[in-house]
Amino acid sequence: MIFHWSYLLLIPGMLLMFWAQSQVKGAYRKYSRVPSSLGLTGAQVAERILSTMGISSVSVELIEGELTDHYDPSASAVRLSRGIYNSTSLAAAAVAAHECGHVLQDRKGYTFMNVRASLVPAANLGSQLGPALVIIGIVLSSLGSLSALFVNIGIFLFAAVILFHIVTLPVEFDASARALKLIDQLDILQGDEKKGAKAVLQAAAWTYVATAVYAVLQLAQLILMSRR
Ligand SMILES: [Zn+2]
């Protein structure tokens, strides 16, 4: 590993990620202790939303882990972690409704969701190979133009990672907006309970912002290191 001053650029990104993680954990901990007055579990919230929307082909399943909740379009399944699936808390309603927001995006052919899905292979390749190619290019700097080619391909591949994280932002924000609307329309939460759900989803949104910012800083770091 080469040490270069540009690595210091990553520190604010790491701090932002750490802060965002602690926000989401804090909000989750707080609102997973507050039961909703209607008393539906996360699984029941998801089932109610899907049946109201006339979607019968998507199943609601239990998955292990904490905050591992997601919608899997290829399996047509909303997977909820135990703490959400069985819980009647405000956090459970918020997360379950958010995942149903992704189902609706999928059903409506939401553009950013399609763009995001098409970027997955390039982003995986870029995150694994991009930084390695830049470092190989720098180490082999005696090779002249071949070295520059390694560096440029590495940077180009890593740019796909950034694009992926940036396109993730509207997808996640939109799913949360849909979730809050559904919670309101279907009377899943009452009055101030909605504020709790909003706080959980807003905290989660920060983790996506932090990840995108960190990826941008990583790209800036790679470019600065390669221009030394
Ligand atoms: Zn989401």
Residues whose N, C-alpha, C, O or C-beta is under 5 A from the ligand:
A	BS01	ZN	E172 A175
